[in-house]
Amino acid sequence: MGRSVPTWRRRIEYELDRLQPFRRALPNHEKEIFDSMMNSIRQRRSSGGLLPSHDIVLPLVLSLLLEAWGKIHSLERSLQQLESSQQGEHVD
């Protein structure tokens, strides 16, 4: 007997494929950013598949937010380290 419901992986890929016309309309410098966003969704497919949700948008948005939040957090840490090292240089 075949599956009546597509796998989570296939559902994600289907949704990402539906976004290709949007991608094509982006300027070249934004296509790279868009592709990075889509890859962050793909990296979290397993986590998204564990949500009891029929709405695929929620796991997609959560994946994107997690990626963005992680980058912000990393940048904040780097900035704090840079500021700390500069303050240490200015102490007489």
Gaussian input, Z-matrix of N, CA and C with variables (Angstrom, degrees):
# hf/3-21g

backbone

0 1
 N
 C     1     B1
 C     2     B2     1     A1
 N     3     B3     2     A2     1     D1
 C     4     B4     3     A3     2     D2
 C     5     B5     4     A4     3     D3
 N     6     B6     5     A5     4     D4
 C     7     B7     6     A6     5     D5
 C     8     B8     7     A7     6     D6
 N     9     B9     8     A8     7     D7
 C    10    B10     9     A9     8     D8
 C    11    B11    10    A10     9     D9
 N    12    B12    11    A11    10    D10
 C    13    B13    12    A12    11    D11
 C    14    B14    13    A13    12    D12
 N    15    B15    14    A14    13    D13
 C    16    B16    15    A15    14    D14
 C    17    B17    16    A16    15    D15
 N    18    B18    17    A17    16    D16
 C    19    B19    18    A18    17    D17
 C    20    B20    19    A19    18    D18
 N    21    B21    20    A20    19    D19
 C    22    B22    21    A21    20    D20
 C    23    B23    22    A22    21    D21
 N    24    B24    23    A23    22    D22
 C    25    B25    24    A24    23    D23
 C    26    B26    25    A25    24    D24
 N    27    B27    26    A26    25    D25
 C    28    B28    27    A27    26    D26
 C    29    B29    28    A28    27    D27
 N    30    B30    29    A29    28    D28
 C    31    B31    30    A30    29    D29
 C    32    B32    31    A31    30    D30
 N    33    B33    32    A32    31    D31
 C    34    B34    33    A33    32    D32
 C    35    B35    34    A34    33    D33
 N    36    B36    35    A35    34    D34
 C    37    B37    36    A36    35    D35
 C    38    B38    37    A37    36    D36
 N    39    B39    38    A38    37    D37
 C    40    B40    39    A39    38    D38
 C    41    B41    40    A40    39    D39
 N    42    B42    41    A41    40    D40
 C    43    B43    42    A42    41    D41
 C    44    B44    43    A43    42    D42
 N    45    B45    44    A44    43    D43
 C    46    B46    45    A45    44    D44
 C    47    B47    46    A46    45    D45
 N    48    B48    47    A47    46    D46
 C    49    B49    48    A48    47    D47
 C    50    B50    49    A49    48    D48
 N    51    B51    50    A50    49    D49
 C    52    B52    51    A51    50    D50
 C    53    B53    52    A52    51    D51
 N    54    B54    53    A53    52    D52
 C    55    B55    54    A54    53    D53
 C    56    B56    55    A55    54    D54
 N    57    B57    56    A56    55    D55
 C    58    B58    57    A57    56    D56
 C    59    B59    58    A58    57    D57
 N    60    B60    59    A59    58    D58
 C    61    B61    60    A60    59    D59
 C    62    B62    61    A61    60    D60
 N    63    B63    62    A62    61    D61
 C    64    B64    63    A63    62    D62
 C    65    B65    64    A64    63    D63
 N    66    B66    65    A65    64    D64
 C    67    B67    66    A66    65    D65
 C    68    B68    67    A67    66    D66
 N    69    B69    68    A68    67    D67
 C    70    B70    69    A69    68    D68
 C    71    B71    70    A70    69    D69
 N    72    B72    71    A71    70    D70
 C    73    B73    72    A72    71    D71
 C    74    B74    73    A73    72    D72
 N    75    B75    74    A74    73    D73
 C    76    B76    75    A75    74    D74
 C    77    B77    76    A76    75    D75
 N    78    B78    77    A77    76    D76
 C    79    B79    78    A78    77    D77
 C    80    B80    79    A79    78    D78
 N    81    B81    80    A80    79    D79
 C    82    B82    81    A81    80    D80
 C    83    B83    82    A82    81    D81
 N    84    B84    83    A83    82    D82
 C    85    B85    84    A84    83    D83
 C    86    B86    85    A85    84    D84
 N    87    B87    86    A86    85    D85
 C    88    B88    87    A87    86    D86
 C    89    B89    88    A88    87    D87
 N    90    B90    89    A89    88    D88
 C    91    B91    90    A90    89    D89
 C    92    B92    91    A91    90    D90
 N    93    B93    92    A92    91    D91
 C    94    B94    93    A93    92    D92
 C    95    B95    94    A94    93    D93
 N    96    B96    95    A95    94    D94
 C    97    B97    96    A96    95    D95
 C    98    B98    97    A97    96    D96
 N    99    B99    98    A98    97    D97
 C   100   B100    99    A99    98    D98
 C   101   B101   100   A100    99    D99
 N   102   B102   101   A101   100   D100
 C   103   B103   102   A102   101   D101
 C   104   B104   103   A103   102   D102
 N   105   B105   104   A104   103   D103
 C   106   B106   105   A105   104   D104
 C   107   B107   106   A106   105   D105
 N   108   B108   107   A107   106   D106
 C   109   B109   108   A108   107   D107
 C   110   B110   109   A109   108   D108
 N   111   B111   110   A110   109   D109
 C   112   B112   111   A111   110   D110
 C   113   B113   112   A112   111   D111
 N   114   B114   113   A113   112   D112
 C   115   B115   114   A114   113   D113
 C   116   B116   115   A115   114   D114
 N   117   B117   116   A116   115   D115
 C   118   B118   117   A117   116   D116
 C   119   B119   118   A118   117   D117
 N   120   B120   119   A119   118   D118
 C   121   B121   120   A120   119   D119
 C   122   B122   121   A121   120   D120
 N   123   B123   122   A122   121   D121
 C   124   B124   123   A123   122   D122
 C   125   B125   124   A124   123   D123
 N   126   B126   125   A125   124   D124
 C   127   B127   126   A126   125   D125
 C   128   B128   127   A127   126   D126
 N   129   B129   128   A128   127   D127
 C   130   B130   129   A129   128   D128
 C   131   B131   130   A130   129   D129
 N   132   B132   131   A131   130   D130
 C   133   B133   132   A132   131   D131
 C   134   B134   133   A133   132   D132
 N   135   B135   134   A134   133   D133
 C   136   B136   135   A135   134   D134
 C   137   B137   136   A136   135   D135
 N   138   B138   137   A137   136   D136
 C   139   B139   138   A138   137   D137
 C   140   B140   139   A139   138   D138
 N   141   B141   140   A140   139   D139
 C   142   B142   141   A141   140   D140
 C   143   B143   142   A142   141   D141
 N   144   B144   143   A143   142   D142
 C   145   B145   144   A144   143   D143
 C   146   B146   145   A145   144   D144
 N   147   B147   146   A146   145   D145
 C   148   B148   147   A147   146   D146
 C   149   B149   148   A148   147   D147
 N   150   B150   149   A149   148   D148
 C   151   B151   150   A150   149   D149
 C   152   B152   151   A151   150   D150
 N   153   B153   152   A152   151   D151
 C   154   B154   153   A153   152   D152
 C   155   B155   154   A154   153   D153
 N   156   B156   155   A155   154   D154
 C   157   B157   156   A156   155   D155
 C   158   B158   157   A157   156   D156
 N   159   B159   158   A158   157   D157
 C   160   B160   159   A159   158   D158
 C   161   B161   160   A160   159   D159
 N   162   B162   161   A161   160   D160
 C   163   B163   162   A162   161   D161
 C   164   B164   163   A163   162   D162
 N   165   B165   164   A164   163   D163
 C   166   B166   165   A165   164   D164
 C   167   B167   166   A166   165   D165
 N   168   B168   167   A167   166   D166
 C   169   B169   168   A168   167   D167
 C   170   B170   169   A169   168   D168
 N   171   B171   170   A170   169   D169
 C   172   B172   171   A171   170   D170
 C   173   B173   172   A172   171   D171
 N   174   B174   173   A173   172   D172
 C   175   B175   174   A174   173   D173
 C   176   B176   175   A175   174   D174
 N   177   B177   176   A176   175   D175
 C   178   B178   177   A177   176   D176
 C   179   B179   178   A178   177   D177
 N   180   B180   179   A179   178   D178
 C   181   B181   180   A180   179   D179
 C   182   B182   181   A181   180   D180
 N   183   B183   182   A182   181   D181
 C   184   B184   183   A183   182   D182
 C   185   B185   184   A184   183   D183
 N   186   B186   185   A185   184   D184
 C   187   B187   186   A186   185   D185
 C   188   B188   187   A187   186   D186
 N   189   B189   188   A188   187   D187
 C   190   B190   189   A189   188   D188
 C   191   B191   190   A190   189   D189
 N   192   B192   191   A191   190   D190
 C   193   B193   192   A192   191   D191
 C   194   B194   193   A193   192   D192
 N   195   B195   194   A194   193   D193
 C   196   B196   195   A195   194   D194
 C   197   B197   196   A196   195   D195
 N   198   B198   197   A197   196   D196
 C   199   B199   198   A198   197   D197
 C   200   B200   199   A199   198   D198
 N   201   B201   200   A200   199   D199
 C   202   B202   201   A201   200   D200
 C   203   B203   202   A202   201   D201
 N   204   B204   203   A203   202   D202
 C   205   B205   204   A204   203   D203
 C   206   B206   205   A205   204   D204
 N   207   B207   206   A206   205   D205
 C   208   B208   207   A207   206   D206
 C   209   B209   208   A208   207   D207
 N   210   B210   209   A209   208   D208
 C   211   B211   210   A210   209   D209
 C   212   B212   211   A211   210   D210
 N   213   B213   212   A212   211   D211
 C   214   B214   213   A213   212   D212
 C   215   B215   214   A214   213   D213
 N   216   B216   215   A215   214   D214
 C   217   B217   216   A216   215   D215
 C   218   B218   217   A217   216   D216
 N   219   B219   218   A218   217   D217
 C   220   B220   219   A219   218   D218
 C   221   B221   220   A220   219   D219
 N   222   B222   221   A221   220   D220
 C   223   B223   222   A222   221   D221
 C   224   B224   223   A223   222   D222
 N   225   B225   224   A224   223   D223
 C   226   B226   225   A225   224   D224
 C   227   B227   226   A226   225   D225
 N   228   B228   227   A227   226   D226
 C   229   B229   228   A228   227   D227
 C   230   B230   229   A229   228   D228
 N   231   B231   230   A230   229   D229
 C   232   B232   231   A231   230   D230
 C   233   B233   232   A232   231   D231
 N   234   B234   233   A233   232   D232
 C   235   B235   234   A234   233   D233
 C   236   B236   235   A235   234   D234
 N   237   B237   236   A236   235   D235
 C   238   B238   237   A237   236   D236
 C   239   B239   238   A238   237   D237
 N   240   B240   239   A239   238   D238
 C   241   B241   240   A240   239   D239
 C   242   B242   241   A241   240   D240
 N   243   B243   242   A242   241   D241
 C   244   B244   243   A243   242   D242
 C   245   B245   244   A244   243   D243
 N   246   B246   245   A245   244   D244
 C   247   B247   246   A246   245   D245
 C   248   B248   247   A247   246   D246
 N   249   B249   248   A248   247   D247
 C   250   B250   249   A249   248   D248
 C   251   B251   250   A250   249   D249
 N   252   B252   251   A251   250   D250
 C   253   B253   252   A252   251   D251
 C   254   B254   253   A253   252   D252
 N   255   B255   254   A254   253   D253
 C   256   B256   255   A255   254   D254
 C   257   B257   256   A256   255   D255
 N   258   B258   257   A257   256   D256
 C   259   B259   258   A258   257   D257
 C   260   B260   259   A259   258   D258
 N   261   B261   260   A260   259   D259
 C   262   B262   261   A261   260   D260
 C   263   B263   262   A262   261   D261
 N   264   B264   263   A263   262   D262
 C   265   B265   264   A264   263   D263
 C   266   B266   265   A265   264   D264
 N   267   B267   266   A266   265   D265
 C   268   B268   267   A267   266   D266
 C   269   B269   268   A268   267   D267
 N   270   B270   269   A269   268   D268
 C   271   B271   270   A270   269   D269
 C   272   B272   271   A271   270   D270
 N   273   B273   272   A272   271   D271
 C   274   B274   273   A273   272   D272
 C   275   B275   274   A274   273   D273

   B1=1.4280
   B2=1.5271
   B3=1.3121
   B4=1.4667
   B5=1.5212
   B6=1.2992
   B7=1.4702
   B8=1.5236
   B9=1.3199
   B10=1.4563
   B11=1.5340
   B12=1.3363
   B13=1.4574
   B14=1.5327
   B15=1.3299
   B16=1.4744
   B17=1.5315
   B18=1.3122
   B19=1.4580
   B20=1.5192
   B21=1.3186
   B22=1.4647
   B23=1.5281
   B24=1.3063
   B25=1.4673
   B26=1.5293
   B27=1.3066
   B28=1.4750
   B29=1.5248
   B30=1.3137
   B31=1.4726
   B32=1.5243
   B33=1.3294
   B34=1.4633
   B35=1.5306
   B36=1.3283
   B37=1.4707
   B38=1.5238
   B39=1.3141
   B40=1.4697
   B41=1.5235
   B42=1.3314
   B43=1.4671
   B44=1.5294
   B45=1.3201
   B46=1.4640
   B47=1.5262
   B48=1.3198
   B49=1.4711
   B50=1.5262
   B51=1.3246
   B52=1.4647
   B53=1.5268
   B54=1.3282
   B55=1.4594
   B56=1.5315
   B57=1.3173
   B58=1.4650
   B59=1.5300
   B60=1.3338
   B61=1.4811
   B62=1.5310
   B63=1.3341
   B64=1.4653
   B65=1.5231
   B66=1.3369
   B67=1.4678
   B68=1.5230
   B69=1.3254
   B70=1.4677
   B71=1.5257
   B72=1.3147
   B73=1.4657
   B74=1.5315
   B75=1.3256
   B76=1.4640
   B77=1.5219
   B78=1.3191
   B79=1.4636
   B80=1.5331
   B81=1.3093
   B82=1.4642
   B83=1.5249
   B84=1.3333
   B85=1.4633
   B86=1.5299
   B87=1.3149
   B88=1.4587
   B89=1.5240
   B90=1.3276
   B91=1.4646
   B92=1.5216
   B93=1.3096
   B94=1.4672
   B95=1.5335
   B96=1.3141
   B97=1.4643
   B98=1.5291
   B99=1.3090
   B100=1.4585
   B101=1.5309
   B102=1.3393
   B103=1.4630
   B104=1.5291
   B105=1.3095
   B106=1.4642
   B107=1.5280
   B108=1.3120
   B109=1.4702
   B110=1.5314
   B111=1.3132
   B112=1.4571
   B113=1.5311
   B114=1.3233
   B115=1.4674
   B116=1.5212
   B117=1.3338
   B118=1.4696
   B119=1.5305
   B120=1.3217
   B121=1.4697
   B122=1.5224
   B123=1.3124
   B124=1.4639
   B125=1.5325
   B126=1.3224
   B127=1.4638
   B128=1.5229
   B129=1.3049
   B130=1.4612
   B131=1.5275
   B132=1.3145
   B133=1.4700
   B134=1.5256
   B135=1.3123
   B136=1.4654
   B137=1.5180
   B138=1.3197
   B139=1.4693
   B140=1.5213
   B141=1.3111
   B142=1.4601
   B143=1.5093
   B144=1.3168
   B145=1.4588
   B146=1.5159
   B147=1.3232
   B148=1.4636
   B149=1.5225
   B150=1.3352
   B151=1.4624
   B152=1.5240
   B153=1.3217
   B154=1.4717
   B155=1.5243
   B156=1.3197
   B157=1.4576
   B158=1.5241
   B159=1.3146
   B160=1.4577
   B161=1.5205
   B162=1.3209
   B163=1.4613
   B164=1.5225
   B165=1.2918
   B166=1.4583
   B167=1.5270
   B168=1.3191
   B169=1.4585
   B170=1.5278
   B171=1.3270
   B172=1.4548
   B173=1.5375
   B174=1.3262
   B175=1.4704
   B176=1.5276
   B177=1.3318
   B178=1.4590
   B179=1.5268
   B180=1.3160
   B181=1.4677
   B182=1.5286
   B183=1.3265
   B184=1.4604
   B185=1.5271
   B186=1.3113
   B187=1.4669
   B188=1.5213
   B189=1.3259
   B190=1.4623
   B191=1.5219
   B192=1.3283
   B193=1.4599
   B194=1.5206
   B195=1.3095
   B196=1.4615
   B197=1.5244
   B198=1.3026
   B199=1.4706
   B200=1.5292
   B201=1.3194
   B202=1.4665
   B203=1.5284
   B204=1.3183
   B205=1.4613
   B206=1.5299
   B207=1.3249
   B208=1.4604
   B209=1.5203
   B210=1.3274
   B211=1.4658
   B212=1.5199
   B213=1.3224
   B214=1.4685
   B215=1.5255
   B216=1.3199
   B217=1.4616
   B218=1.5297
   B219=1.3127
   B220=1.4621
   B221=1.5266
   B222=1.3194
   B223=1.4676
   B224=1.5262
   B225=1.3272
   B226=1.4696
   B227=1.5272
   B228=1.3245
   B229=1.4711
   B230=1.5206
   B231=1.3165
   B232=1.4634
   B233=1.5154
   B234=1.3098
   B235=1.4538
   B236=1.5309
   B237=1.3239
   B238=1.4624
   B239=1.5234
   B240=1.3216
   B241=1.4641
   B242=1.5195
   B243=1.3087
   B244=1.4605
   B245=1.5278
   B246=1.3222
   B247=1.4594
   B248=1.5259
   B249=1.3140
   B250=1.4666
   B251=1.5245
   B252=1.3222
   B253=1.4668
   B254=1.5263
   B255=1.3289
   B256=1.4659
   B257=1.5224
   B258=1.3168
   B259=1.4601
   B260=1.5188
   B261=1.3135
   B262=1.4545
   B263=1.5192
   B264=1.3202
   B265=1.4736
   B266=1.5205
   B267=1.3276
   B268=1.4552
   B269=1.5272
   B270=1.3105
   B271=1.4564
   B272=1.5205
   B273=1.3523
   B274=1.4784
   B275=1.4962
   A1=109.60
   A2=117.25
   A3=121.87
   A4=111.58
   A5=113.62
   A6=120.11
   A7=109.41
   A8=115.67
   A9=118.67
   A10=110.90
   A11=115.93
   A12=121.07
   A13=108.01
   A14=117.52
   A15=118.29
   A16=111.14
   A17=115.51
   A18=119.86
   A19=109.49
   A20=115.24
   A21=120.35
   A22=110.01
   A23=116.27
   A24=121.10
   A25=110.64
   A26=116.44
   A27=120.12
   A28=111.38
   A29=116.07
   A30=118.86
   A31=110.50
   A32=116.68
   A33=120.56
   A34=109.52
   A35=116.92
   A36=120.12
   A37=111.24
   A38=116.86
   A39=120.21
   A40=110.23
   A41=116.51
   A42=120.38
   A43=111.43
   A44=116.32
   A45=119.48
   A46=110.74
   A47=117.36
   A48=120.83
   A49=111.07
   A50=116.48
   A51=120.11
   A52=111.61
   A53=117.39
   A54=121.58
   A55=113.06
   A56=117.62
   A57=120.62
   A58=113.65
   A59=120.18
   A60=118.28
   A61=111.81
   A62=116.58
   A63=120.71
   A64=109.66
   A65=116.40
   A66=121.07
   A67=110.68
   A68=116.55
   A69=120.04
   A70=111.93
   A71=116.77
   A72=120.75
   A73=112.90
   A74=117.49
   A75=120.58
   A76=111.27
   A77=117.56
   A78=119.94
   A79=109.32
   A80=116.59
   A81=120.80
   A82=113.76
   A83=117.58
   A84=118.68
   A85=111.99
   A86=118.73
   A87=121.66
   A88=112.44
   A89=117.50
   A90=120.27
   A91=110.90
   A92=116.97
   A93=121.01
   A94=110.44
   A95=116.62
   A96=121.45
   A97=109.74
   A98=116.35
   A99=121.50
   A100=110.52
   A101=116.48
   A102=120.37
   A103=111.31
   A104=116.03
   A105=120.17
   A106=110.56
   A107=116.50
   A108=120.63
   A109=110.49
   A110=116.89
   A111=120.31
   A112=111.05
   A113=116.19
   A114=119.29
   A115=111.66
   A116=117.06
   A117=118.97
   A118=110.42
   A119=117.10
   A120=120.47
   A121=109.43
   A122=117.15
   A123=120.45
   A124=111.76
   A125=116.81
   A126=120.46
   A127=111.98
   A128=117.50
   A129=121.49
   A130=112.55
   A131=116.77
   A132=120.21
   A133=112.03
   A134=116.58
   A135=119.70
   A136=110.97
   A137=116.90
   A138=120.71
   A139=110.53
   A140=116.79
   A141=120.60
   A142=112.75
   A143=116.14
   A144=120.58
   A145=113.33
   A146=116.79
   A147=120.37
   A148=113.28
   A149=117.19
   A150=119.97
   A151=109.60
   A152=117.24
   A153=118.79
   A154=110.19
   A155=115.28
   A156=119.35
   A157=110.12
   A158=115.06
   A159=119.40
   A160=110.15
   A161=114.71
   A162=121.20
   A163=108.46
   A164=117.78
   A165=122.33
   A166=112.55
   A167=117.74
   A168=121.37
   A169=111.91
   A170=118.04
   A171=121.13
   A172=112.13
   A173=119.90
   A174=118.81
   A175=113.20
   A176=117.60
   A177=120.18
   A178=110.39
   A179=115.95
   A180=120.73
   A181=110.33
   A182=117.23
   A183=119.79
   A184=111.27
   A185=117.50
   A186=121.37
   A187=111.10
   A188=116.30
   A189=120.55
   A190=111.31
   A191=116.53
   A192=119.91
   A193=111.63
   A194=116.44
   A195=120.31
   A196=111.25
   A197=116.50
   A198=120.74
   A199=110.20
   A200=116.57
   A201=120.49
   A202=110.83
   A203=117.03
   A204=120.84
   A205=110.20
   A206=116.73
   A207=120.21
   A208=111.90
   A209=116.78
   A210=120.12
   A211=111.02
   A212=116.90
   A213=120.34
   A214=109.68
   A215=116.73
   A216=121.24
   A217=110.75
   A218=116.47
   A219=120.96
   A220=111.45
   A221=116.56
   A222=121.00
   A223=111.47
   A224=117.27
   A225=120.69
   A226=110.72
   A227=116.66
   A228=120.44
   A229=110.83
   A230=116.72
   A231=120.59
   A232=111.14
   A233=117.14
   A234=121.92
   A235=110.70
   A236=117.15
   A237=120.60
   A238=111.19
   A239=116.94
   A240=120.67
   A241=110.71
   A242=116.71
   A243=121.42
   A244=110.36
   A245=116.90
   A246=120.56
   A247=111.13
   A248=117.25
   A249=120.95
   A250=111.09
   A251=116.23
   A252=118.72
   A253=111.12
   A254=117.65
   A255=120.49
   A256=111.34
   A257=118.03
   A258=120.73
   A259=110.15
   A260=117.31
   A261=120.92
   A262=112.31
   A263=117.46
   A264=122.07
   A265=111.19
   A266=117.71
   A267=121.17
   A268=113.47
   A269=116.94
   A270=120.19
   A271=108.15
   A272=116.81
   A273=121.31
   A274=111.72
   D1=137.85
   D2=-178.83
   D3=-85.24
   D4=170.28
   D5=178.01
   D6=-76.20
   D7=139.03
   D8=174.87
   D9=-94.88
   D10=-18.93
   D11=179.67
   D12=-118.96
   D13=128.83
   D14=179.18
   D15=-62.88
   D16=152.74
   D17=177.60
   D18=-64.29
   D19=159.94
   D20=179.15
   D21=-60.07
   D22=-42.33
   D23=179.80
   D24=-57.94
   D25=-44.83
   D26=-179.93
   D27=-67.17
   D28=-37.75
   D29=178.54
   D30=-63.70
   D31=-42.69
   D32=178.78
   D33=-62.13
   D34=-49.63
   D35=-178.72
   D36=-61.46
   D37=-37.34
   D38=177.43
   D39=-61.23
   D40=-46.35
   D41=-179.91
   D42=-64.67
   D43=-40.80
   D44=179.26
   D45=-67.18
   D46=-37.23
   D47=176.59
   D48=-63.28
   D49=-35.16
   D50=179.29
   D51=-65.37
   D52=-19.35
   D53=-179.16
   D54=-87.87
   D55=-2.43
   D56=-176.66
   D57=-61.18
   D58=-38.65
   D59=176.12
   D60=-59.97
   D61=-38.39
   D62=176.68
   D63=-62.17
   D64=-44.86
   D65=-179.61
   D66=-60.08
   D67=-44.71
   D68=-177.96
   D69=-60.96
   D70=-29.87
   D71=-178.64
   D72=-80.71
   D73=-11.22
   D74=-178.72
   D75=-75.00
   D76=150.82
   D77=170.85
   D78=-64.44
   D79=154.49
   D80=-175.31
   D81=-54.13
   D82=-40.60
   D83=-178.01
   D84=-68.08
   D85=-22.28
   D86=177.63
   D87=-88.46
   D88=-21.33
   D89=177.41
   D90=-61.82
   D91=-39.76
   D92=178.87
   D93=-62.76
   D94=-41.47
   D95=178.18
   D96=-65.54
   D97=-44.73
   D98=179.06
   D99=-59.60
   D100=-46.25
   D101=179.58
   D102=-60.90
   D103=-38.41
   D104=177.30
   D105=-63.44
   D106=-40.74
   D107=177.65
   D108=-62.76
   D109=-44.62
   D110=-179.09
   D111=-64.92
   D112=-37.28
   D113=177.15
   D114=-66.33
   D115=-33.81
   D116=177.46
   D117=-65.83
   D118=-33.37
   D119=175.35
   D120=-67.03
   D121=-45.44
   D122=-179.61
   D123=-60.74
   D124=-36.66
   D125=-179.24
   D126=-67.11
   D127=-20.35
   D128=-177.23
   D129=-110.71
   D130=20.01
   D131=-179.00
   D132=-58.44
   D133=-40.90
   D134=-178.14
   D135=-62.15
   D136=-42.97
   D137=179.37
   D138=-65.32
   D139=-44.52
   D140=-179.97
   D141=-62.04
   D142=-33.77
   D143=179.61
   D144=-68.19
   D145=-16.68
   D146=-179.77
   D147=-87.26
   D148=-10.41
   D149=176.63
   D150=-75.95
   D151=131.48
   D152=177.73
   D153=-78.51
   D154=71.90
   D155=-174.67
   D156=-133.15
   D157=134.48
   D158=173.40
   D159=-87.43
   D160=-17.97
   D161=178.98
   D162=-86.68
   D163=114.03
   D164=-176.45
   D165=-74.94
   D166=-17.46
   D167=-175.76
   D168=-66.21
   D169=-40.76
   D170=-178.06
   D171=-57.06
   D172=-51.89
   D173=177.69
   D174=-63.12
   D175=-33.40
   D176=177.99
   D177=-64.55
   D178=-47.38
   D179=-178.89
   D180=-66.03
   D181=-42.19
   D182=177.84
   D183=-60.65
   D184=-39.92
   D185=177.94
   D186=-61.72
   D187=-44.11
   D188=179.65
   D189=-66.77
   D190=-42.26
   D191=178.71
   D192=-63.86
   D193=-41.17
   D194=178.99
   D195=-62.65
   D196=-41.53
   D197=177.78
   D198=-63.19
   D199=-48.00
   D200=-179.01
   D201=-64.86
   D202=-43.98
   D203=-179.39
   D204=-63.24
   D205=-39.53
   D206=178.13
   D207=-62.89
   D208=-40.28
   D209=178.47
   D210=-67.86
   D211=-40.50
   D212=177.53
   D213=-61.94
   D214=-45.78
   D215=-179.60
   D216=-60.57
   D217=-42.72
   D218=178.78
   D219=-63.59
   D220=-42.84
   D221=178.05
   D222=-64.67
   D223=-39.02
   D224=177.73
   D225=-62.58
   D226=-43.53
   D227=178.21
   D228=-62.59
   D229=-44.17
   D230=178.99
   D231=-62.19
   D232=-42.10
   D233=179.08
   D234=-64.07
   D235=-43.38
   D236=178.15
   D237=-62.14
   D238=-41.53
   D239=178.64
   D240=-64.59
   D241=-42.21
   D242=178.73
   D243=-63.60
   D244=-45.53
   D245=178.80
   D246=-63.24
   D247=-40.36
   D248=178.73
   D249=-64.27
   D250=-41.99
   D251=-179.45
   D252=-68.91
   D253=-34.37
   D254=177.55
   D255=-70.61
   D256=-36.99
   D257=177.86
   D258=-67.16
   D259=-36.06
   D260=177.82
   D261=-66.32
   D262=-30.74
   D263=179.26
   D264=-73.78
   D265=-28.10
   D266=-174.97
   D267=-91.35
   D268=-3.41
   D269=179.98
   D270=-77.43
   D271=125.46
   D272=-179.12
   D273=-102.27

